[in-house]
Amino acid sequence: MHQWSQMAKRRDEWGFPLKPSPEDAAMFQNQLGVHDRTLLLGATPELQHLASVVIDHNPDALAQCRGGVLADWSDLPFAAEFDAVIGDGSLNVFQGSWGLFFQQAAKALKPLGHLVLRVFISPETKEDLQQVLAERGEIGFHAFKWKVAHAVANPYVCVKDLYRIIRPVWNHPTLEVYQNSDLVYYFPKLSELPRYRQIQFGTSYELAERCPVITWQNSSSFPLRSVELLQECLEIH
């Protein structure tokens, strides 16, 4: 079974920081207008109440979702339709370049619309992997897993490599969903992201300082002529 299907069917087994907290949801909400038409990238249950439309490429993820659209984020079937595009970890798990991700979000947004994402960021100074592995049991498993990912990402890391590294140290029951995954995750440093309009940090769970909610504002007409024009259509902070 595909990784996303397994994760959707076992959603109750995932803890913070993998899923957004009520604090995170509130930070998303305070970036949205009361009457905003909002597109949610991924069927994140904790954010569905903020969405007008939910888009996901996995039918299992959309099974319990109202207003779900089955499509791929790399080719969004919308053009200048939304006041806001939101997503939880969407940039990290997108299977393509960050430029394509932002280009597609910009395509779906109205002029002056907002892109609001919770992004899992690596620390500016890379941590030693062996020191991180030695923290096994000192922090929750999902925070531990992300710290391992940050220590090995360059800024990309193969999910099956995370399984291989973590399993001998901490064979958590949820780890099996990563065993045969073909996915690649992206863990940028904050300094490596396109410059943003606003950033918000939570404090309610382990590693919240590495999971900010970041807002970009679209400030250009569509369509984009090329991915290279991306930063020209994002208002900088």
Backbone bond lengths (Angstrom), bond angles and torsions (degrees), N, CA, C in turn:
res aa  C-N    CA-C-N  psi(-1)  N-CA   C-N-CA  omega(-1)  CA-C   N-CA-C  phi
1 M - - - 1.462 - - 1.534 109.34 -
2 H 1.313 117.06 139.21 1.455 122.33 -179.54 1.527 110.82 -60.18
3 Q 1.345 116.00 148.68 1.465 120.68 -177.77 1.525 111.94 -53.98
4 W 1.347 117.51 -45.74 1.462 119.19 -176.69 1.523 111.80 -66.53
5 S 1.328 117.37 -34.36 1.459 120.01 176.90 1.514 111.04 -65.73
6 Q 1.336 116.29 -43.28 1.463 119.81 177.69 1.525 111.18 -61.84
7 M 1.319 116.06 -44.06 1.461 119.31 -177.84 1.516 111.18 -66.72
8 A 1.329 117.33 -37.40 1.466 120.51 178.39 1.521 111.09 -64.53
9 K 1.323 117.15 -39.72 1.459 121.44 -178.20 1.532 112.28 -75.41
10 R 1.340 116.91 -18.89 1.467 121.25 -177.74 1.525 110.81 -117.56
11 R 1.303 116.03 31.99 1.459 121.46 -172.28 1.530 112.63 -55.20
12 D 1.313 117.72 -36.40 1.467 120.77 -176.66 1.525 112.65 -66.53
13 E 1.329 117.84 -14.52 1.466 120.97 -178.69 1.530 112.69 -85.20
14 W 1.317 117.33 -9.18 1.466 119.89 -175.80 1.512 110.57 -94.03
15 G 1.315 116.00 133.15 1.463 121.16 -179.71 1.514 111.36 -114.79
16 F 1.321 116.05 -175.97 1.465 121.41 177.19 1.537 109.14 -69.46
17 P 1.295 119.13 146.61 1.468 128.02 4.24 1.529 114.80 -89.42
18 L 1.358 118.11 7.61 1.461 118.92 -177.26 1.515 112.63 -61.34
19 K 1.323 117.89 -35.98 1.457 120.00 177.63 1.523 108.99 -113.24
20 P 1.320 117.41 153.18 1.465 119.85 -177.25 1.513 112.13 -73.73
21 S 1.308 114.85 146.18 1.460 121.39 178.29 1.522 110.33 -87.67
22 P 1.341 118.19 168.63 1.472 119.47 173.07 1.520 111.95 -55.86
23 E 1.335 117.24 -34.45 1.465 120.88 176.71 1.530 110.65 -62.19
24 D 1.338 116.97 -43.26 1.459 120.77 177.91 1.528 110.93 -62.15
25 A 1.340 116.06 -45.47 1.463 120.02 -179.84 1.526 110.74 -59.26
26 A 1.328 116.99 -38.18 1.463 120.55 178.07 1.522 111.37 -66.34
27 M 1.338 117.16 -35.90 1.457 120.15 178.12 1.527 110.86 -67.55
28 F 1.328 116.94 -37.68 1.464 119.37 172.94 1.524 110.32 -61.20
29 Q 1.327 115.33 -47.68 1.464 119.90 -173.83 1.520 111.80 -61.83
30 N 1.336 117.15 -35.35 1.461 117.47 -177.23 1.525 113.28 -74.81
31 Q 1.332 116.77 -2.72 1.466 121.32 173.52 1.530 112.31 -97.94
32 L 1.328 116.72 -2.17 1.453 121.19 -175.27 1.523 111.56 -111.31
33 G 1.316 115.23 144.69 1.456 120.53 173.86 1.516 111.00 -81.96
34 V 1.309 116.07 157.12 1.467 121.32 -176.65 1.524 111.49 -57.70
35 H 1.315 116.93 -36.69 1.462 120.51 -175.15 1.530 112.40 -107.14
36 D 1.317 117.26 16.60 1.462 120.49 -179.56 1.527 111.20 -64.39
37 R 1.315 115.64 139.08 1.456 121.83 168.21 1.526 106.18 -90.63
38 T 1.330 116.44 119.61 1.466 121.63 -167.14 1.522 110.88 -123.04
39 L 1.328 114.97 134.28 1.462 122.42 176.04 1.518 108.80 -105.13
40 L 1.329 116.75 125.60 1.461 122.54 177.59 1.520 109.05 -102.21
41 L 1.329 116.19 122.47 1.461 122.63 176.52 1.526 108.52 -86.49
42 G 1.321 116.72 106.27 1.458 121.31 -177.23 1.518 110.70 97.18
43 A 1.315 115.73 142.64 1.467 120.72 -174.80 1.525 111.30 -86.23
44 T 1.321 116.52 58.08 1.461 122.26 -179.59 1.526 109.60 -72.08
45 P 1.347 118.75 111.33 1.471 119.66 -174.63 1.517 113.66 -56.18
46 E 1.331 116.89 -37.27 1.464 120.85 -175.19 1.527 112.88 -69.61
47 L 1.337 117.44 -13.76 1.466 120.97 -178.34 1.528 112.98 -115.26
48 Q 1.322 117.31 -3.15 1.460 119.22 -174.88 1.524 112.71 -63.21
49 H 1.327 117.13 -28.47 1.464 118.87 -179.94 1.530 112.55 -67.58
50 L 1.337 116.79 -14.37 1.462 121.28 179.58 1.528 112.10 -93.26
51 A 1.325 117.62 -6.71 1.455 121.69 -168.16 1.523 113.13 -103.01
52 S 1.324 115.56 140.75 1.454 121.93 168.48 1.521 110.09 -84.64
53 V 1.355 115.99 -36.76 1.460 123.39 -179.56 1.516 107.92 -138.42
54 V 1.321 116.43 138.06 1.463 122.82 175.11 1.524 108.09 -113.70
55 I 1.328 117.32 133.31 1.454 120.41 179.79 1.523 109.92 -124.93
56 D 1.335 115.63 131.37 1.461 121.65 179.49 1.523 107.78 -151.52
57 H 1.338 116.20 151.09 1.463 119.45 179.75 1.520 112.43 -92.26
58 N 1.340 116.53 -1.92 1.458 120.60 -175.98 1.526 110.53 -111.61
59 P 1.327 118.61 117.57 1.472 119.88 -177.47 1.520 113.13 -64.19
60 D 1.346 118.57 -29.38 1.463 120.23 177.75 1.521 111.00 -64.87
61 A 1.317 116.77 -37.05 1.464 120.61 178.93 1.520 111.50 -67.36
62 L 1.342 116.28 -30.97 1.465 120.99 -177.81 1.517 113.66 -88.99
63 A 1.335 116.93 -2.68 1.460 120.82 -171.08 1.523 113.17 -56.81
64 Q 1.324 117.63 -38.38 1.460 121.18 -177.78 1.523 111.49 -109.61
65 C 1.327 115.76 27.74 1.459 119.89 -171.83 1.525 111.18 -110.38
66 R 1.314 117.01 129.61 1.468 121.95 174.91 1.531 108.88 -83.55
67 G 1.308 116.91 135.21 1.466 120.51 177.90 1.507 113.42 71.68
68 G 1.334 117.07 32.40 1.446 120.75 -177.37 1.519 112.92 -86.74
69 V 1.335 116.10 142.68 1.459 123.14 176.54 1.518 107.78 -122.25
70 L 1.323 116.99 127.38 1.455 121.90 179.15 1.524 108.74 -88.56
71 A 1.319 117.36 107.38 1.462 122.27 -178.41 1.522 108.44 -165.57
72 D 1.327 115.37 170.01 1.464 121.57 -176.98 1.521 110.08 -100.37
73 W 1.328 116.61 139.78 1.469 120.62 179.48 1.524 112.36 -65.82
74 S 1.321 117.64 -20.73 1.468 119.89 -178.58 1.523 112.04 -77.26
75 D 1.327 117.65 -6.35 1.465 122.35 178.02 1.528 107.96 -150.12
76 L 1.315 115.97 70.11 1.457 120.60 -175.35 1.532 110.84 -65.72
77 P 1.321 117.12 133.11 1.471 120.49 -176.92 1.527 112.46 -86.62
78 F 1.324 117.18 42.74 1.456 122.27 -178.54 1.521 109.16 -139.35
79 A 1.315 116.16 151.50 1.461 121.56 176.93 1.523 109.42 -139.87
80 A 1.326 116.20 111.13 1.463 123.01 176.35 1.536 112.04 52.59
81 E 1.341 116.44 44.83 1.466 121.07 -175.59 1.522 114.15 -106.10
82 F 1.344 118.10 -14.55 1.459 119.35 -169.10 1.524 112.06 -122.46
83 D 1.334 114.37 143.44 1.460 120.70 173.16 1.521 111.01 -76.19
84 A 1.344 116.38 -26.94 1.458 120.70 -179.48 1.522 109.93 -148.95
85 V 1.311 115.64 142.79 1.460 123.82 168.17 1.512 106.36 -115.67
86 I 1.333 117.94 127.63 1.456 121.28 -177.66 1.528 109.41 -127.08
87 G 1.330 115.98 158.19 1.455 119.32 177.75 1.516 111.28 -169.30
88 D 1.320 115.36 150.66 1.460 122.11 179.97 1.525 109.35 -110.87
89 G 1.338 116.96 107.96 1.455 120.50 -177.45 1.516 113.39 69.21
90 S 1.315 117.16 10.96 1.464 121.04 -173.84 1.520 111.94 -62.78
91 L 1.318 117.03 -42.13 1.461 120.19 178.93 1.523 110.83 -64.18
92 N 1.327 117.43 -36.49 1.465 121.53 -178.09 1.519 112.99 -66.92
93 V 1.316 117.15 -34.77 1.470 120.11 -174.14 1.524 112.67 -101.59
94 F 1.312 118.03 -2.07 1.464 121.39 -180.00 1.520 109.65 -62.51
95 Q 1.330 116.75 130.31 1.457 121.21 -176.41 1.533 110.44 -93.69
96 G 1.311 114.75 66.72 1.456 122.61 -179.39 1.511 108.77 -178.89
97 S 1.326 117.19 -174.56 1.460 120.62 -177.55 1.520 111.16 -74.11
98 W 1.340 115.91 154.38 1.462 118.92 176.58 1.520 110.19 -63.78
99 G 1.333 117.01 -30.83 1.457 119.52 178.79 1.514 112.30 -62.72
100 L 1.325 116.93 -42.94 1.458 120.72 178.12 1.527 110.72 -65.49
101 F 1.322 116.38 -39.64 1.466 119.96 178.98 1.524 110.37 -57.98
102 F 1.343 116.94 -51.38 1.462 120.42 -177.91 1.528 110.81 -67.76
103 Q 1.310 117.83 -34.42 1.461 120.66 178.00 1.524 110.85 -61.58
104 Q 1.345 116.80 -44.63 1.453 120.66 -179.50 1.531 111.38 -67.59
105 A 1.332 116.46 -39.51 1.465 118.99 176.62 1.520 110.55 -62.26
106 A 1.338 116.41 -43.35 1.460 120.49 179.30 1.520 111.32 -62.99
107 K 1.328 116.72 -36.27 1.475 120.40 178.17 1.527 111.08 -62.01
108 A 1.320 117.24 -39.95 1.467 121.27 -177.17 1.523 112.93 -76.96
109 L 1.341 117.20 -21.41 1.456 121.08 -175.58 1.524 112.64 -84.02
110 K 1.325 114.79 146.73 1.453 120.67 166.95 1.533 109.09 -71.20
111 P 1.333 117.91 158.13 1.467 118.80 171.34 1.534 110.21 -54.02
112 L 1.306 115.60 135.48 1.467 124.75 -178.09 1.521 112.84 71.51
113 G 1.331 117.45 8.18 1.454 119.90 173.81 1.516 111.40 -71.13
114 H 1.344 116.10 169.62 1.456 121.63 -174.61 1.529 111.58 -116.33
115 L 1.316 114.57 140.66 1.459 122.38 167.83 1.517 106.64 -106.32
116 V 1.330 117.28 120.63 1.470 122.53 -176.09 1.521 107.77 -125.60
117 L 1.331 116.32 117.53 1.457 121.66 -175.52 1.520 110.74 -131.72
118 R 1.332 116.12 140.83 1.466 118.89 162.07 1.520 105.48 -88.53
119 V 1.317 115.48 123.06 1.463 121.83 -174.35 1.520 109.03 -117.68
120 F 1.325 116.65 131.67 1.459 121.69 174.33 1.521 107.76 -86.18
121 I 1.323 116.55 111.04 1.462 121.21 -174.72 1.524 110.71 -107.98
122 S 1.328 115.23 145.32 1.455 121.13 173.59 1.522 109.53 -82.28
123 P 1.332 117.94 153.20 1.465 119.86 176.04 1.526 110.55 -64.94
124 E 1.314 116.63 153.28 1.463 120.99 -178.89 1.525 112.09 -63.31
125 T 1.332 117.03 -31.92 1.464 122.01 175.12 1.517 108.34 -107.11
126 K 1.317 116.71 119.21 1.462 120.95 -175.80 1.526 110.77 -63.82
127 E 1.328 116.15 135.86 1.456 122.15 178.40 1.531 110.65 -85.03
128 D 1.314 115.31 153.77 1.459 120.84 177.49 1.534 109.64 -74.84
129 L 1.332 116.47 127.64 1.460 120.53 -175.41 1.519 111.92 -59.80
130 Q 1.315 118.54 -43.10 1.464 120.97 -177.72 1.531 111.18 -64.54
131 Q 1.303 117.12 -36.11 1.463 119.85 176.93 1.526 110.88 -67.76
132 V 1.325 116.68 -38.66 1.463 119.91 177.40 1.526 110.62 -65.77
133 L 1.330 117.22 -43.50 1.465 120.26 179.50 1.525 111.28 -61.53
134 A 1.324 116.57 -30.82 1.462 120.61 179.37 1.528 112.29 -69.41
135 E 1.340 117.68 -12.04 1.466 121.42 178.78 1.524 112.31 -83.25
136 R 1.317 117.73 3.14 1.458 121.90 -179.79 1.532 110.51 -49.86
137 G 1.315 116.00 122.95 1.459 121.16 179.46 1.511 114.44 90.52
138 E 1.327 117.63 -15.43 1.460 120.20 179.61 1.526 111.57 -83.19
139 I 1.327 116.48 -22.80 1.457 122.50 175.85 1.524 108.01 -131.56
140 G 1.316 117.32 167.52 1.451 120.72 179.32 1.525 111.56 -62.58
141 F 1.328 115.75 156.95 1.462 119.52 -173.70 1.520 112.54 -61.47
142 H 1.323 118.35 -43.29 1.455 119.77 -174.99 1.533 111.46 -69.65
143 A 1.324 117.68 -35.17 1.461 120.17 173.04 1.531 110.03 -67.06
144 F 1.320 116.68 -41.16 1.469 121.38 177.19 1.527 110.74 -59.06
145 K 1.321 116.37 -44.54 1.468 121.02 -179.11 1.526 110.75 -61.20
146 W 1.319 117.16 -42.03 1.465 119.92 179.12 1.526 110.82 -67.29
147 K 1.335 118.04 -38.05 1.460 119.81 178.33 1.526 110.95 -63.68
148 V 1.327 116.84 -38.79 1.460 120.00 175.64 1.526 109.50 -62.98
149 A 1.310 116.63 -45.13 1.459 120.34 179.48 1.521 111.27 -58.95
150 H 1.311 117.56 -42.57 1.459 121.20 179.72 1.528 111.11 -64.95
151 A 1.325 116.74 -34.52 1.467 120.59 -178.21 1.523 112.62 -71.50
152 V 1.336 117.36 -25.21 1.467 119.65 -176.87 1.527 112.80 -107.62
153 A 1.324 118.81 -15.33 1.465 121.02 -176.34 1.521 111.23 -68.57
154 N 1.353 114.66 149.42 1.471 117.68 -176.27 1.538 116.61 -133.32
155 P 1.302 124.19 30.42 1.461 131.42 1.76 1.528 114.67 -90.24
156 Y 1.333 118.12 10.56 1.458 121.40 179.27 1.527 110.48 -99.93
157 V 1.334 115.74 150.69 1.458 120.29 177.22 1.524 108.74 -147.40
158 C 1.323 116.52 136.58 1.465 121.46 176.40 1.520 108.99 -75.13
159 V 1.314 116.24 132.78 1.455 120.84 -177.71 1.528 110.86 -61.12
160 K 1.331 117.90 -40.13 1.466 119.84 179.76 1.532 111.65 -64.71
161 D 1.334 118.14 -25.41 1.464 120.69 175.16 1.520 110.80 -70.78
162 L 1.338 116.50 -36.16 1.469 119.16 175.03 1.525 110.27 -61.39
163 Y 1.309 116.47 -43.13 1.469 120.49 176.57 1.526 110.22 -57.43
164 R 1.320 116.46 -47.29 1.469 121.15 -176.97 1.530 111.55 -62.89
165 I 1.322 117.48 -38.40 1.466 121.70 -177.59 1.528 111.61 -76.16
166 I 1.329 116.57 -41.55 1.465 120.76 -171.96 1.526 112.57 -81.30
167 R 1.315 117.54 -36.55 1.469 120.60 -170.84 1.529 113.65 -55.50
168 P 1.346 121.05 -42.87 1.471 119.03 179.72 1.527 113.62 -65.67
169 V 1.330 115.91 -21.12 1.463 120.52 -176.14 1.519 111.44 -95.62
170 W 1.330 116.49 -40.01 1.467 120.57 -175.34 1.520 107.72 -150.76
171 N 1.305 117.40 96.11 1.466 122.03 -176.94 1.529 109.48 -88.28
172 H 1.312 115.01 71.25 1.457 122.40 -178.92 1.531 109.84 -70.16
173 P 1.347 119.18 146.57 1.464 121.13 -177.72 1.525 114.98 -57.39
174 T 1.335 118.05 -30.20 1.467 119.84 -178.95 1.521 112.92 -80.35
175 L 1.316 117.31 -9.95 1.465 120.25 -174.02 1.520 112.48 -66.18
176 E 1.316 117.41 -25.86 1.464 121.18 -174.82 1.523 113.12 -61.67
177 V 1.334 118.03 -24.59 1.468 118.99 -177.96 1.527 111.57 -67.57
178 Y 1.334 117.15 -17.37 1.461 121.22 -179.17 1.532 113.08 -91.90
179 Q 1.323 117.01 -9.00 1.464 120.75 -167.95 1.526 113.59 -57.08
180 N 1.311 117.28 -47.17 1.459 120.90 -176.25 1.526 112.42 -112.85
181 S 1.314 115.97 23.79 1.460 120.37 -177.39 1.533 110.89 -72.41
182 D 1.327 115.51 141.21 1.461 121.40 174.77 1.521 112.09 -100.76
183 L 1.327 116.79 7.83 1.458 120.47 -175.87 1.523 112.35 -79.13
184 V 1.318 114.32 154.87 1.458 122.56 174.03 1.523 107.08 -122.47
185 Y 1.331 117.01 131.34 1.459 121.67 178.38 1.531 109.60 -102.53
186 Y 1.321 114.55 155.52 1.467 122.93 -177.28 1.525 108.33 -121.22
187 F 1.339 116.98 120.26 1.465 121.64 -179.34 1.523 109.42 -123.91
188 P 1.321 117.92 81.75 1.465 120.27 -177.98 1.521 111.84 -75.02
189 K 1.319 115.07 158.36 1.456 119.90 164.51 1.524 107.71 -75.71
190 L 1.313 116.56 156.57 1.459 120.03 178.24 1.524 110.26 -58.56
191 S 1.321 116.70 -37.88 1.464 121.04 -178.49 1.521 112.69 -68.47
192 E 1.323 118.52 -13.58 1.462 122.18 -179.19 1.527 113.12 -92.63
193 L 1.333 117.42 -7.06 1.457 121.15 -178.23 1.527 110.85 -85.11
194 P 1.339 117.84 153.38 1.466 119.77 170.42 1.519 109.89 -55.26
195 R 1.302 115.88 143.08 1.458 118.98 -175.47 1.526 110.93 -63.99
196 Y 1.306 114.71 141.62 1.457 122.36 -167.58 1.516 111.15 -113.91
197 R 1.330 114.41 168.95 1.458 119.60 177.34 1.520 112.30 -88.90
198 Q 1.335 117.00 -38.16 1.466 120.61 -176.87 1.516 109.50 -150.40
199 I 1.330 115.22 149.88 1.460 120.76 175.78 1.522 108.49 -137.53
200 Q 1.349 115.95 139.74 1.457 122.12 -179.76 1.531 108.76 -130.32
201 F 1.315 116.39 133.91 1.461 121.95 178.96 1.527 109.53 -113.49
202 G 1.321 115.38 134.22 1.450 120.65 174.09 1.518 111.48 -90.32
203 T 1.325 115.37 174.71 1.472 121.08 -179.35 1.522 112.09 -139.26
204 S 1.329 118.49 7.36 1.459 120.68 -165.97 1.526 114.99 -92.36
205 Y 1.336 118.89 2.70 1.462 120.75 179.81 1.528 109.78 -156.18
206 E 1.320 116.25 165.43 1.457 121.12 179.54 1.520 111.01 -61.63
207 L 1.303 116.20 135.26 1.453 125.45 177.90 1.526 112.62 72.49
208 A 1.316 118.23 15.11 1.469 120.55 178.72 1.523 111.02 -58.81
209 E 1.317 117.65 -28.29 1.458 120.74 179.89 1.532 112.35 -67.55
210 R 1.329 116.47 -13.12 1.468 120.51 176.89 1.530 111.75 -106.81
211 C 1.323 116.40 13.34 1.470 120.44 -176.68 1.529 110.81 -131.15
212 P 1.325 118.64 54.16 1.467 119.66 -176.64 1.522 112.68 -70.30
213 V 1.318 115.07 155.70 1.460 122.57 169.55 1.529 106.64 -96.61
214 I 1.327 116.05 118.76 1.466 122.36 -171.23 1.525 109.35 -117.37
215 T 1.329 115.62 138.48 1.464 121.62 -178.31 1.523 110.62 -118.92
216 W 1.333 114.58 130.27 1.467 122.23 170.08 1.524 107.78 -115.60
217 Q 1.337 117.38 148.47 1.465 119.94 176.98 1.520 110.05 -116.26
218 N 1.307 115.58 130.21 1.454 120.93 178.76 1.529 109.43 -76.65
219 S 1.317 116.88 132.18 1.465 119.26 -175.24 1.521 112.13 -136.15
220 S 1.331 116.69 30.44 1.450 119.73 -178.20 1.518 109.84 -143.16
221 S 1.329 116.87 161.25 1.456 121.77 176.15 1.518 110.30 -79.61
222 F 1.334 116.27 162.09 1.440 122.78 179.77 1.529 108.79 -113.81
223 P 1.356 119.26 162.45 1.461 124.07 -1.75 1.522 111.94 -81.95
224 L 1.317 116.22 162.63 1.456 121.02 174.10 1.521 108.97 -69.95
225 R 1.315 116.99 144.57 1.458 120.27 177.32 1.514 111.60 -77.56
226 S 1.331 116.82 -28.21 1.457 120.08 179.29 1.504 108.64 -165.81
227 V 1.331 116.95 163.40 1.457 121.06 176.61 1.517 110.43 -59.89
228 E 1.340 117.91 -31.74 1.465 121.19 -177.94 1.519 112.58 -63.64
229 L 1.340 117.39 -20.04 1.458 120.32 178.81 1.523 112.87 -85.17
230 L 1.330 116.02 1.61 1.461 120.40 -175.02 1.519 112.68 -52.36
231 Q 1.332 117.85 -52.37 1.448 119.34 -173.34 1.518 111.90 -68.50
232 E 1.348 118.43 -18.06 1.446 120.48 175.32 1.530 111.26 -72.11
233 C 1.339 116.78 -22.09 1.475 119.57 -177.11 1.510 111.85 -103.63
234 L 1.338 117.76 12.80 1.460 120.59 175.55 1.518 108.41 -117.39
235 E 1.304 116.22 126.29 1.471 120.60 177.84 1.509 108.89 -71.70
236 I 1.332 117.15 127.71 1.469 120.12 -176.94 1.521 109.88 -89.91
237 H 1.336 114.01 157.08 1.457 118.75 -178.04 1.523 110.11 -85.92
